[in-house]
Amino acid sequence: MCLKHGTGTDSFNNGDVYTGEYLNGKPHGKGEYTWGTGQVYIGDFAKGFKHGKGKWKSVNNHTNGNIYEGDYKHDKKNGSGVFTWASGNIYKGDYQEDERHGNG
């Protein structure tokens, strides 16, 4: 079996596209993942997961303009981050397991 290693691009049948670094066939390092639904994540990956620092933006019809920038761990918001809603409301604070944690 031939696993991707280095940099490259994958386009999936559902319209998703990943461009970035690979290790052992999985996104690892810096990359950009764009979902067919219009969401985009630019940042760090580890073993196929969003992991480290990154920025996610939703641009689909339901949540146009929501942005999260901060820490990720195993595909979930975890650590410090800033979530900005399209309405202009902002939460700046800690996250744990994809949920706001603390006062912000």
Steps between C-alpha positions, in 0.01 A plus 500: 500500500627847409437767764528872432797673655603861445260751346203450275131544434207262538155562350217286634171390339297708748669823385753525786859596415816473710823672401805478718752274667464124547666241719421130462204579272329744740494880526787592730661842533364813331197471277166628377181295503198632312167322542257484209253680731718812502686465829878553495769409753854630461759392752674211668419132459631194683429143390198612296343722768480877544760533774695808609429855383240564234225714355158368399250703302148412399370652182192289432143632499423404860794652687648748253803671645555317830873474581699314763871559542698321766611166636384157387556154643388185316258691270337698783537855630715455809702771676489874428301641214278771360162424343340780299142460384374661179287725722818654643475332843834372629607241754866517598614241749557133563351194335487142613382214276346744245301690766555841660663453838517769766390861493658616176 
